[in-house]
Amino acid sequence: MAFTHDTVESLESSVFLANTALEPDTLTTLADLEEFYERFSYTGAPPTDRDLATIRAIRPRLRDLFTADRDSAVPLVNAILAEQHAVPQLTRHGETDWHIHATTEDRPFHERILVETAMAMIDVIRADEMSRFGRCGAADCEGVVIDLSRNRSRKYCSTTCTNREAVAAYRSRQRA
């Protein structure tokens, strides 16, 4: 199943955000949050010092959403949409054509992330594609993996885990 551009962006950014809570925590400063904001092309006001704590606080909630099965994910999505008073509306900005936002750009950054993630998860749930999410294949990592590849071959949550596992496999072959 091919998802729309805005769905893919929301899912990838939220999985990335959820994984920043792993050890070592990679979202500890405003500079880290600003880099995240820029990397994933968020709209609205740039993050401030006040946003850092609230963004850090939603990471476990995102992780729960991505590790849930289809039926368990539905109440999580519905709760987010209800709490944030989400009102879907078509919008267009920058070079991105018409797509759906369910919150406005003036809402706090953490609310925008939650709503955009919930809206993206609606597409995933409706398409019965929760199998696109999984746990990182690295033995020592608890990261969330989102696999949007056609052949569903992604195993690791990051380039770091991919490289570490490749080096370990190489060393194992050399010893054998």
N, CA, C and O of each residue as an XYZ file, in Angstrom:
704
protein
N       0.838     -1.177      0.000
C       0.000      0.000      0.000
C       0.883      1.240      0.000
O       1.796      1.350      0.818
N       0.627      2.145     -0.881
C       1.357      3.411     -0.931
C       0.560      4.455     -0.162
O      -0.614      4.688     -0.450
N       1.197      5.073      0.804
C       0.554      6.118      1.583
C       0.852      7.477      0.967
O       1.833      7.636      0.240
N       0.006      8.449      1.259
C       0.228      9.800      0.760
C       1.477     10.393      1.404
O       1.943      9.940      2.450
N       2.001     11.421      0.743
C       3.228     12.072      1.202
C       3.110     12.564      2.645
O       4.021     12.351      3.445
N       1.990     13.223      2.986
C       1.854     13.764      4.337
C       1.730     12.656      5.377
O       2.181     12.825      6.510
N       1.124     11.526      5.012
C       1.037     10.391      5.936
C       2.422      9.827      6.203
O       2.779      9.563      7.352
N       3.198      9.641      5.152
C       4.553      9.117      5.296
C       5.398     10.047      6.162
O       6.101      9.588      7.062
N       5.335     11.343      5.898
C       6.107     12.308      6.696
C       5.723     12.251      8.169
O       6.593     12.254      9.040
N       4.432     12.199      8.448
C       3.979     12.152      9.840
C       4.449     10.887     10.540
O       4.917     10.934     11.678
N       4.324      9.760      9.858
C       4.740      8.494     10.461
C       6.248      8.459     10.692
O       6.701      8.074     11.770
N       7.016      8.853      9.697
C       8.472      8.812      9.837
C       8.956      9.766     10.925
O       9.841      9.413     11.705
N       8.390     10.962     10.988
C       8.837     11.915     12.007
C       8.452     11.453     13.400
O       9.224     11.624     14.344
N       7.275     10.875     13.541
C       6.831     10.430     14.861
C       7.581      9.197     15.348
O       7.865      9.074     16.540
N       7.902      8.285     14.437
C       8.720      7.135     14.820
C      10.108      7.619     15.225
O      10.661      7.166     16.227
N      10.664      8.533     14.450
C      11.963      9.110     14.796
C      11.892      9.739     16.193
O      12.777      9.527     17.022
N      10.829     10.514     16.445
C      10.670     11.169     17.741
C      10.542     10.144     18.862
O      11.173     10.295     19.909
N       9.745      9.116     18.661
C       9.592      8.079     19.691
C      10.938      7.435     20.007
O      11.229      7.125     21.162
N      11.748      7.237     18.984
C      13.050      6.593     19.182
C      14.087      7.503     19.835
O      15.127      7.014     20.274
N      13.840      8.800     19.910
C      14.793      9.675     20.599
C      14.822      9.401     22.099
O      15.751      9.824     22.788
N      13.818      8.700     22.607
C      13.757      8.403     24.043
C      14.640      7.222     24.434
O      14.820      6.954     25.622
N      15.192      6.515     23.453
C      16.066      5.392     23.757
C      17.353      5.900     24.382
O      17.677      7.083     24.280
N      18.082      5.006     25.026
C      19.369      5.381     25.595
C      20.437      5.311     24.514
O      20.539      4.283     23.844
N      21.218      6.329     24.315
C      21.148      7.620     24.992
C      20.026      8.481     24.406
O      19.762      8.447     23.204
N      19.388      9.234     25.258
C      18.318     10.143     24.857
C      18.911     11.181     23.905
O      19.902     11.832     24.234
N      18.312     11.334     22.738
C      18.861     12.269     21.748
C      17.983     13.498     21.554
O      18.098     14.203     20.551
N      17.104     13.748     22.525
C      16.288     14.960     22.484
C      16.347     15.610     23.867
O      15.411     15.515     24.661
N      17.466     16.268     24.127
C      17.669     16.841     25.458
C      17.789     18.356     25.450
O      17.702     18.989     26.502
N      17.985     18.943     24.281
C      18.173     20.385     24.215
C      17.221     21.007     23.200
O      16.658     20.315     22.352
N      17.052     22.307     23.300
C      16.240     23.023     22.327
C      16.858     22.883     20.936
O      16.128     22.794     19.949
N      18.167     22.862     20.842
C      18.828     22.684     19.541
C      18.438     21.338     18.923
O      18.226     21.256     17.713
N      18.342     20.282     19.741
C      17.899     18.971     19.240
C      16.477     19.075     18.688
O      16.176     18.538     17.622
N      15.616     19.765     19.418
C      14.223     19.909     18.993
C      14.113     20.761     17.736
O      13.306     20.463     16.855
N      14.905     21.805     17.646
C      14.896     22.644     16.445
C      15.371     21.853     15.225
O      14.841     22.017     14.126
N      16.366     21.002     15.428
C      16.862     20.152     14.333
C      15.760     19.195     13.865
O      15.585     18.984     12.665
N      15.024     18.624     14.814
C      13.897     17.742     14.481
C      12.837     18.513     13.688
O      12.333     18.022     12.678
N      12.506     19.705     14.145
C      11.501     20.560     13.493
C      11.900     20.841     12.041
O      11.073     20.741     11.135
N      13.145     21.185     11.833
C      13.646     21.487     10.479
C      13.744     20.232      9.616
O      13.358     20.245      8.448
N      14.255     19.164     10.186
C      14.461     17.928      9.423
C      13.153     17.412      8.827
O      13.131     16.905      7.706
N      12.065     17.546      9.587
C      10.788     17.007      9.131
C       9.832     18.081      8.620
O       8.636     17.831      8.470
N      10.351     19.263      8.356
C       9.610     20.343      7.688
C       8.268     20.654      8.327
O       7.255     20.763      7.636
N       8.261     20.795      9.638
C       7.024     21.162     10.317
C       6.652     22.596      9.988
O       7.516     23.435      9.735
N       5.367     22.864      9.996
C       4.869     24.217      9.792
C       4.474     24.798     11.141
O       4.487     24.098     12.153
N       4.130     26.055     11.151
C       3.758     26.712     12.397
C       4.977     27.290     13.085
O       6.095     27.242     12.573
N       4.727     27.832     14.254
C       5.803     28.477     15.010
C       6.896     27.479     15.358
O       6.610     26.348     15.752
N       8.146     27.899     15.212
C       9.254     27.023     15.604
C       9.186     26.717     17.104
O       8.608     27.490     17.867
N       9.765     25.606     17.523
C       9.706     25.234     18.944
C      10.490     26.198     19.829
O      11.442     26.851     19.400
N      10.048     26.254     21.074
C      10.703     27.080     22.086
C      11.130     26.181     23.250
O      10.872     24.978     23.251
N      11.781     26.784     24.227
C      12.191     26.038     25.422
C      11.000     25.351     26.084
O      11.131     24.235     26.587
N       9.835     26.010     26.088
C       8.635     25.426     26.709
C       8.182     24.164     25.985
O       7.599     23.272     26.600
N       8.443     24.085     24.691
C       8.024     22.916     23.916
C       8.849     21.669     24.227
O       8.355     20.550     24.085
N      10.070     21.845     24.639
C      10.957     20.703     24.834
C      10.369     19.688     25.817
O      10.338     18.495     25.516
N       9.914     20.127     26.958
C       9.368     19.205     27.965
C       8.101     18.520     27.473
O       7.917     17.326     27.705
N       7.228     19.256     26.799
C       5.978     18.648     26.337
C       6.218     17.655     25.203
O       5.527     16.640     25.113
N       7.182     17.938     24.346
C       7.519     17.007     23.263
C       8.139     15.744     23.853
O       7.808     14.633     23.440
N       9.028     15.916     24.806
C       9.640     14.749     25.451
C       8.570     13.891     26.130
O       8.677     12.665     26.148
N       7.558     14.523     26.679
C       6.513     13.802     27.407
C       5.606     12.963     26.505
O       5.019     11.990     26.979
N       5.471     13.308     25.222
C       4.580     12.538     24.352
C       5.265     11.327     23.712
O       4.601     10.506     23.080
N       6.566     11.213     23.869
C       7.283     10.110     23.215
C       6.788      8.726     23.642
O       6.622      7.865     22.778
N       6.544      8.471     24.924
C       6.013      7.141     25.289
C       4.632      6.879     24.677
O       4.313      5.746     24.316
N       3.841      7.902     24.566
C       2.512      7.754     23.968
C       2.628      7.369     22.486
O       1.874      6.524     22.002
N       3.560      7.981     21.779
C       3.789      7.629     20.383
C       4.277      6.190     20.267
O       3.822      5.435     19.409
N       5.200      5.824     21.133
C       5.723      4.452     21.117
C       4.597      3.448     21.350
O       4.521      2.430     20.663
N       3.719      3.732     22.320
C       2.579      2.848     22.584
C       1.709      2.692     21.341
O       1.226      1.600     21.043
N       1.517      3.778     20.629
C       0.705      3.753     19.419
C       1.342      2.868     18.348
O       0.648      2.089     17.694
N       2.649      2.985     18.167
C       3.339      2.237     17.124
C       3.551      0.767     17.473
O       3.765     -0.054     16.582
N       3.496      0.434     18.734
C       3.704     -0.961     19.137
C       2.382     -1.673     19.419
O       2.377     -2.857     19.757
N       1.281     -0.974     19.284
C      -0.039     -1.571     19.504
C      -0.443     -2.415     18.295
O       0.045     -2.209     17.184
N      -1.340     -3.366     18.535
C      -1.927     -4.058     17.393
C      -3.058     -3.182     16.853
O      -3.387     -2.153     17.443
N      -3.635     -3.585     15.760
C      -4.627     -2.759     15.065
C      -5.795     -2.377     15.977
O      -6.157     -1.204     16.061
N      -6.379     -3.353     16.651
C      -7.540     -3.066     17.491
C      -7.188     -2.210     18.699
O      -8.001     -1.397     19.139
N      -5.995     -2.381     19.235
C      -5.565     -1.572     20.378
C      -5.178     -0.157     19.974
O      -5.240      0.764     20.789
N      -4.779      0.018     18.722
C      -4.378      1.351     18.247
C      -5.582      2.273     18.070
O      -5.465      3.487     18.237
N      -6.733      1.704     17.736
C      -7.916      2.530     17.466
C      -8.299      3.421     18.647
O      -8.459      4.625     18.446
N      -8.455      2.898     19.868
C      -8.809      3.805     20.970
C      -7.721      4.833     21.280
O      -8.019      5.926     21.761
N      -6.469      4.489     21.009
C      -5.383      5.445     21.228
C      -5.503      6.613     20.251
O      -5.356      7.772     20.640
N      -5.769      6.305     18.982
C      -5.958      7.344     17.969
C      -7.175      8.188     18.308
O      -7.111      9.417     18.281
N      -8.286      7.528     18.629
C      -9.515      8.266     18.949
C      -9.337      9.178     20.159
O      -9.872     10.286     20.183
N      -8.595      8.724     21.154
C      -8.358      9.546     22.339
C      -7.561     10.800     21.986
O      -7.883     11.895     22.447
N      -6.529     10.638     21.173
C      -5.726     11.797     20.766
C      -6.595     12.806     20.027
O      -6.564     13.999     20.329
N      -7.364     12.331     19.067
C      -8.201     13.235     18.271
C      -9.244     13.941     19.132
O      -9.509     15.127     18.936
N      -9.833     13.227     20.074
C     -10.836     13.836     20.955
C     -10.203     14.856     21.897
O     -10.726     15.958     22.060
N      -9.087     14.497     22.514
C      -8.407     15.403     23.452
C      -7.989     16.704     22.785
O      -8.061     17.773     23.391
N      -7.557     16.608     21.546
C      -7.043     17.784     20.855
C      -8.119     18.517     20.052
O      -7.829     19.495     19.363
N      -9.355     18.040     20.147
C     -10.473     18.672     19.425
C     -10.142     18.809     17.939
O     -10.313     19.869     17.337
N      -9.665     17.704     17.371
C      -9.230     17.696     15.969
C     -10.410     17.930     15.029
O     -11.467     17.313     15.165
N     -10.206     18.824     14.086
C     -11.206     19.128     13.063
C     -10.508     19.029     11.711
O      -9.795     19.951     11.314
N     -10.708     17.917     11.001
C     -10.029     17.754      9.708
C     -10.428     18.842      8.717
O     -11.595     19.218      8.604
N      -9.410     19.334      8.001
C      -9.642     20.347      6.984
C      -8.554     20.254      5.924
O      -7.411     19.905      6.222
N      -8.912     20.564      4.708
C      -7.938     20.560      3.624
C      -7.083     21.813      3.697
O      -7.572     22.901      4.002
N      -5.803     21.644      3.415
C      -4.887     22.773      3.438
C      -3.798     22.551      2.387
O      -3.571     21.434      1.923
N      -3.145     23.628      2.035
C      -2.028     23.569      1.093
C      -1.025     24.621      1.563
O      -1.400     25.746      1.894
N       0.238     24.246      1.588
C       1.289     25.187      1.997
C       2.598     24.811      1.350
O       2.841     23.650      1.021
N       3.439     25.814      1.173
C       4.732     25.583      0.537
C       4.543     24.910     -0.810
O       3.716     25.336     -1.617
N       5.306     23.869     -1.048
C       5.202     23.116     -2.299
C       4.309     21.888     -2.151
O       4.201     21.086     -3.079
N       3.673     21.737     -1.003
C       2.820     20.591     -0.752
C       1.399     20.899     -1.202
O       0.805     21.892     -0.785
N       0.864     20.037     -2.056
C      -0.487     20.237     -2.581
C      -1.521     19.929     -1.492
O      -1.150     19.685     -0.344
N      -2.782     19.938     -1.833
C      -3.874     19.742     -0.881
C      -3.682     18.463     -0.082
O      -3.409     17.397     -0.634
N      -3.829     18.594      1.213
C      -3.765     17.462      2.129
C      -4.567     17.831      3.371
O      -5.078     18.947      3.477
N      -4.675     16.915      4.291
C      -5.506     17.133      5.474
C      -4.666     17.506      6.682
O      -3.667     16.853      6.983
N      -5.074     18.550      7.363
C      -4.595     18.866      8.705
C      -5.819     18.819      9.609
O      -6.928     19.124      9.170
N      -5.630     18.450     10.835
C      -6.755     18.397     11.763
C      -6.523     19.292     12.967
O      -7.220     19.201     13.976
N      -5.534     20.153     12.838
C      -5.255     21.148     13.857
C      -4.638     22.340     13.148
O      -4.199     22.222     12.004
N      -4.601     23.449     13.794
C      -4.075     24.647     13.159
C      -2.613     24.869     13.534
O      -2.116     24.336     14.526
N      -1.941     25.667     12.712
C      -0.515     25.917     12.922
C      -0.207     26.698     14.197
O       0.940     26.728     14.642
N      -1.210     27.322     14.781
C      -0.958     28.099     15.992
C      -1.075     27.268     17.272
O      -0.848     27.790     18.364
N      -1.420     25.995     17.157
C      -1.508     25.116     18.320
C      -0.095     24.758     18.783
O       0.848     24.811     17.994
N       0.054     24.397     20.052
C       1.380     23.993     20.544
C       1.950     22.828     19.721
O       1.222     21.975     19.213
N       3.251     22.835     19.620
C       3.954     21.876     18.770
C       3.601     20.435     19.120
O       3.370     19.629     18.219
N       3.555     20.090     20.410
C       3.259     18.706     20.785
C       1.860     18.295     20.347
O       1.638     17.140     19.984
N       0.908     19.235     20.379
C      -0.448     18.936     19.926
C      -0.464     18.679     18.421
O      -1.146     17.770     17.948
N       0.278     19.471     17.685
C       0.340     19.278     16.229
C       0.931     17.911     15.884
O       0.451     17.229     14.979
N       1.968     17.520     16.607
C       2.584     16.215     16.360
C       1.591     15.099     16.661
O       1.421     14.181     15.858
N       0.937     15.177     17.812
C      -0.023     14.135     18.177
C      -1.145     14.008     17.152
O      -1.485     12.902     16.733
N      -1.718     15.138     16.750
C      -2.835     15.094     15.801
C      -2.380     14.597     14.438
O      -3.060     13.775     13.824
N      -1.244     15.082     13.955
C      -0.754     14.622     12.656
C      -0.453     13.123     12.681
O      -0.713     12.419     11.705
N       0.087     12.647     13.778
C       0.361     11.214     13.906
C      -0.943     10.424     13.930
O      -1.064      9.401     13.255
N      -1.908     10.891     14.697
C      -3.198     10.195     14.771
C      -3.868     10.148     13.403
O      -4.433      9.122     13.025
N      -3.810     11.240     12.666
C      -4.409     11.267     11.330
C      -3.700     10.287     10.389
O      -4.345      9.618      9.581
N      -2.385     10.208     10.497
C      -1.636      9.259      9.672
C      -1.975      7.823     10.059
O      -2.087      6.948      9.201
N      -2.134      7.595     11.348
C      -2.462      6.247     11.810
C      -3.844      5.808     11.343
O      -4.097      4.611     11.204
N      -4.729      6.751     11.103
C      -6.035      6.387     10.542
C      -5.842      5.674      9.211
O      -6.481      4.655      8.951
N      -4.968      6.204      8.373
C      -4.693      5.570      7.082
C      -4.097      4.177      7.267
O      -4.471      3.238      6.564
N      -3.176      4.047      8.206
C      -2.522      2.761      8.458
C      -3.546      1.734      8.944
O      -3.573      0.601      8.464
N      -4.369      2.130      9.880
C      -5.371      1.220     10.442
C      -6.397      0.820      9.384
O      -6.728     -0.357      9.245
N      -6.893      1.796      8.649
C      -7.899      1.500      7.619
C      -7.346      0.581      6.539
O      -8.085     -0.231      5.983
N      -6.067      0.694      6.237
C      -5.440     -0.149      5.219
C      -4.959     -1.485      5.794
O      -4.400     -2.313      5.074
N      -5.179     -1.685      7.090
C      -4.733     -2.900      7.777
C      -3.230     -3.116      7.558
O      -2.792     -4.198      7.167
N      -2.454     -2.060      7.820
C      -1.010     -2.086      7.591
C      -0.192     -1.900      8.876
O       0.936     -1.409      8.821
N      -0.745     -2.286     10.022
C      -0.002     -2.151     11.281
C       1.271     -2.990     11.265
O       2.190     -2.741     12.046
N       1.328     -3.978     10.384
C       2.540     -4.802     10.281
C       3.723     -3.987      9.745
O       4.851     -4.478      9.719
N       3.472     -2.760      9.324
C       4.564     -1.876      8.886
C       5.430     -1.429     10.056
O       6.535     -0.923      9.862
N       4.918     -1.619     11.283
C       5.665     -1.242     12.484
C       6.199     -2.488     13.162
O       5.566     -3.543     13.147
N       7.371     -2.350     13.754
C       7.944     -3.476     14.478
C       9.038     -3.000     15.409
O       9.295     -1.802     15.528
N       9.668     -3.938     16.058
C      10.779     -3.663     16.959
C      12.075     -3.805     16.175
O      12.181     -4.654     15.290
N      13.037     -2.992     16.492
C      14.343     -3.040     15.837
C      14.936     -4.443     15.954
O      14.835     -5.087     16.998
N      15.553     -4.904     14.869
C      16.145     -6.232     14.825
C      17.470     -6.356     15.555
O      17.985     -7.462     15.715
N      18.028     -5.243     16.001
C      19.280     -5.292     16.755
C      18.988     -5.850     18.146
O      18.040     -5.428     18.808
N      19.795     -6.785     18.573
C      19.547     -7.475     19.839
C      19.502     -6.540     21.041
O      18.764     -6.793     21.993
N      20.269     -5.482     21.009
C      20.365     -4.596     22.166
C      19.575     -3.295     21.990
O      19.856     -2.309     22.671
N      18.593     -3.283     21.085
C      17.846     -2.051     20.820
C      16.345     -2.290     20.948
O      15.830     -3.320     20.514
N      15.660     -1.340     21.540
C      14.205     -1.393     21.701
C      13.508     -0.406     20.772
O      12.335     -0.091     20.972
N      14.215      0.083     19.764
C      13.657      1.078     18.860
C      12.482      0.556     18.056
O      12.329     -0.649     17.855
N      11.652      1.491     17.598
C      10.524      1.181     16.734
C      10.990      1.319     15.290
O      11.698      2.265     14.943
N      10.589      0.375     14.459
C      10.916      0.398     13.038
C       9.629      0.657     12.274
O       8.597      0.048     12.555
N       9.695      1.557     11.313
C       8.606      1.704     10.361
C       9.169      1.289      9.014
O      10.165      1.838      8.543
N       8.520      0.313      8.405
C       8.985     -0.209      7.137
C       7.971      0.137      6.055
O       6.928     -0.506      5.938
N       8.284      1.144      5.279
C       7.419      1.555      4.188
C       7.955      1.079      2.840
O       7.492      1.517      1.787
N       8.938      0.176      2.887
C       9.498     -0.336      1.639
C       8.511     -1.284      0.964
O       7.648     -1.872      1.617
N       8.649     -1.418     -0.319
C       7.754     -2.278     -1.085
C       7.891     -3.742     -0.658
O       6.898     -4.461     -0.548
N       9.128     -4.169     -0.421
C       9.344     -5.581     -0.082
C       9.386     -5.843      1.423
O       9.663     -6.961      1.857
N       9.115     -4.830      2.199
C       9.040     -4.963      3.665
C      10.300     -5.611      4.247
O      10.225     -6.579      5.004
N      11.438     -5.064      3.883
C      12.705     -5.672      4.281
C      13.443     -4.905      5.376
O      14.515     -5.333      5.802
N      12.907     -3.810      5.828
C      13.619     -3.016      6.832
C      13.581     -3.726      8.174
O      12.525     -4.163      8.632
N      14.759     -3.836      8.805
C      14.878     -4.551     10.073
C      15.281     -3.654     11.237
O      15.001     -3.966     12.395
N      15.934     -2.549     10.930
C      16.555     -1.758     11.987
C      15.964     -0.360     12.053
O      15.473      0.169     11.056
N      16.017      0.230     13.234
C      15.399      1.534     13.467
C      16.237      2.696     12.965
O      15.720      3.796     12.768
N      17.517      2.464     12.758
C      18.394      3.569     12.364
C      19.600      3.042     11.593
O      19.871      1.841     11.556
N      20.296      3.964     10.992
C      21.541      3.617     10.304
C      22.557      3.095     11.306
O      23.348      2.206     10.989
N      22.538      3.643     12.511
C      23.467      3.201     13.551
C      23.289      1.718     13.843
O      24.263      0.966     13.883
N      22.039      1.296     14.047
C      21.779     -0.125     14.318
C      22.106     -0.990     13.103
O      22.655     -2.082     13.251
N      21.778     -0.516     11.919
C      22.084     -1.262     10.695
C      23.590     -1.489     10.588
O      24.036     -2.611     10.347
N      24.358     -0.444     10.763
C      25.818     -0.551     10.662
C      26.402     -1.430     11.754
O      27.283     -2.250     11.490
N      25.917     -1.265     12.982
C      26.427     -2.060     14.101
C      26.179     -3.555     13.856
O      27.052     -4.381     14.120
N      24.987     -3.897     13.351
C      24.661     -5.295     13.073
C      25.473     -5.830     11.893
O      25.874     -6.994     11.897
N      25.717     -4.998     10.894
C      26.530     -5.421      9.745
C      27.964     -5.705     10.173
O      28.563     -6.686      9.733
N      28.511     -4.855     11.023
C      29.885     -5.063     11.526
C      29.936     -6.339     12.363
O      30.876     -7.125     12.240
N      28.932     -6.549     13.214
C      28.903     -7.758     14.042
C      28.813     -9.007     13.173
O      29.486     -9.999     13.451
N      27.996     -8.974     12.131
C      27.865    -10.124     11.232
C      29.177    -10.375     10.488
O      29.581    -11.524     10.310
N      29.833     -9.315     10.059
C      31.116     -9.439      9.367
C      32.159    -10.070     10.290
O      32.879    -10.985      9.892
N      32.232     -9.576     11.520
C      33.216    -10.116     12.464
C      32.926    -11.579     12.782
O      33.843    -12.383     12.948
N      31.660    -11.909     12.863
C      31.283    -13.296     13.126
C      31.709    -14.211     11.962
O      32.208    -15.315     12.182
N      31.509    -13.746     10.752
C      31.925    -14.525      9.579
C      33.449    -14.684      9.539
O      33.962    -15.734      9.153
N      34.161    -13.632      9.942
C      35.627    -13.684      9.903
C      36.157    -14.684     10.940
O      37.159    -15.357     10.701
N      35.484    -14.776     12.080
C      35.913    -15.720     13.115
C      35.644    -17.166     12.704
O      36.354    -18.079     13.126
N      34.627    -17.367     11.888
C      34.199    -18.739     11.520
C      35.108    -19.390     10.514
O      34.873    -20.531     10.117
